[in-house]
Amino acid sequence: MRSASILAVAKVVEAIIREIFRITEGDRKLEYSEGAIGVTGLIYCPLKAEFREKYPEIKSEGPEISDGFMHEKLVHQAICNLFGEKFSTKEYVLPYESVSGLKIECHTDIAMFGRKMIVFLECKDTKMTYHNMPYNSIKEGQVLVWDPALVERIDFSEAYILQSKMQKFLAERNLPGQEIDHFILQKTMMKCPPFGLKKLYVLRQTTESMTQEEFEGQIQTFLVDKRPRYGWECDYCQYRKSEKCQGQELIERITATDIAELAPPVQDALQDYLKTFESLKDKEDYLKRALKGKVLRIGKGRGKEIGWVNKTIRTWDKRKVMQILNDQTPEYFQIDWRNQDELELLLSSKGVDLSTVRTSEKKSEWKGL
């Protein structure tokens, strides 16, 4: 039987994947009134808001974006199936007009209407989330992490938290007298010993608040500072890939203040890293003494050597070598240690006494992992 051409099949499958992207996006189209921007425009590079209006045909697509659309769509569909379509709505709009005249139109992912409370859900789908939850915090059949004591030990994007604070502020402002609650519902992968990698949902309540002055500050920054807000933005920007923008270099410097402002799980992970590094240095110093003169091979297969490995250290008279090879000696000339054996063979073939061009000594050096 004739086998199919992999190129032909690959083209068909790629077309299928592009159609999946279209299906998952569905009829999701965020409408803004003239001159208005969304909350995400205040969080990321301000130029994106301008480019969206100028180049509406350019869109971001990919598996991660498709997964995000599908996550939001399935959450809303599940709510409708369980409680009816009148219980919730997608893309609930929360408007705001700044003192500067800029109009904001915040589209929340999902709003659920209860008798006494409106709950807003911001749906996120991420590749991997780091945490420092205690061992065995996640049980085998568990699908949702909601306990605040555990959730606070899970690292969330600072942009997601800022977006949630803005949404909560706008919800409370637009719905005075109404009891409001806001959550991030994040679908993600986490390392969960003893099970390894596990796909989970994490429900994080937005306990942080934002004042009108802080919100106006975000708007003012948007208006006057047209640089990216994060160092990774240009690498993933569809407008840079389409050559509509040249991008800007943003150097992120980490200071003591930045460390203090890191999320608690990140600070804990950093402290653990430093402690582990210091512990490894102490253990290596001990092994240097305990394995004096010994070499061990550890690991499976060919393994790896650790211990005191004998090496031959050669010191070359580079000028003499280059004179013999009929070449000039640049000041930056270096002899590659990987090719020293071949160099010795070459010089010996020319009748050169190697002791006149280099010295050699045996030396025992420590080799760790």
RAJOLIN-V373271 format. One record per helix or strand. SS is the DSSP state (H for helix, E for strand). FROM is the first residue (numbers start at 1). LEN is the number of residues. If there is no record, write none. Layout:
BEGIN
ss:SS from:FROM len:LEN
ss:SS from:FROM len:LEN
END
This chain:
BEGIN
ss:H from:6 len:20
ss:E from:36 len:2
ss:H from:40 len:4
ss:H from:47 len:8
ss:H from:63 len:21
ss:H from:85 len:3
ss:E from:88 len:10
ss:E from:103 len:11
ss:E from:117 len:9
ss:E from:131 len:1
ss:E from:144 len:2
ss:H from:148 len:4
ss:E from:154 len:1
ss:H from:158 len:17
ss:E from:179 len:13
ss:E from:197 len:9
ss:H from:212 len:13
ss:H from:233 len:4
ss:H from:238 len:4
ss:H from:256 len:5
ss:H from:264 len:27
ss:E from:295 len:4
ss:E from:304 len:13
ss:H from:318 len:7
ss:H from:337 len:13
ss:H from:354 len:3
ss:E from:358 len:10
END
